[in-house]
């Protein structure tokens, strides 16, 4: 018989497995060259989603080469997730709305709608950012320092998912949703030339982004944005309780 390993995936990770394997326990071919990380990722589970692996019940590093007949337990990451540097994000090209909402909450969030996978990988590592993506292959690239798979497709659920996973410190209304620059509060006189007459008459509180020169004020969409902020603050507080 071919030598095999028994892999036991936690329920939280079975989403990544092929439908026939979503019972959580499967057998994989064992050889003398494949590491635990390779074995786990070959079944569709990025190591960014995995906690400390157990080999026959004992902690084992992802570079360990298992022996035939051994059992591998694959747990999820403990939450909130710790990262090895100050928490900052980089989002792939499909997560533009999520990027704007993270910036609304004051989270340092890099995003460009024209980036390929190699450049995202390099930027995430060079700038010490957590790479958020729905692309499992991108998260499985060897050497990625920190990343997270975004499972949901709706921006509201994506934001909730990220807040649940990282429980970040929020500083709403301090970053430019368009470019991620840090906003500077300014008086009406300094921005009057950039405003329409109705806006000048109706509002007194303004902020400008020094990076892209956009001007912000609590306009017609403020109540909607304030609701997003309030719900985010409640979400983070609940996960820290």
Beta strands, then each sheet from edge to edge (+ up, - down):
strand 1: 4-9
strand 2: 25-29
strand 3: 53-55
strand 4: 58-60
strand 5: 71-74
strand 6: 89-91
strand 7: 109-111
strand 8: 130-133
strand 9: 147-149
strand 10: 183-186
strand 11: 206-209
strand 12: 215-216
sheet 1: 2+ 1- 5- 3+ 4-
sheet 2: 7+ 6+ 8+ 9+
sheet 3: 10+ 11- 12+
end
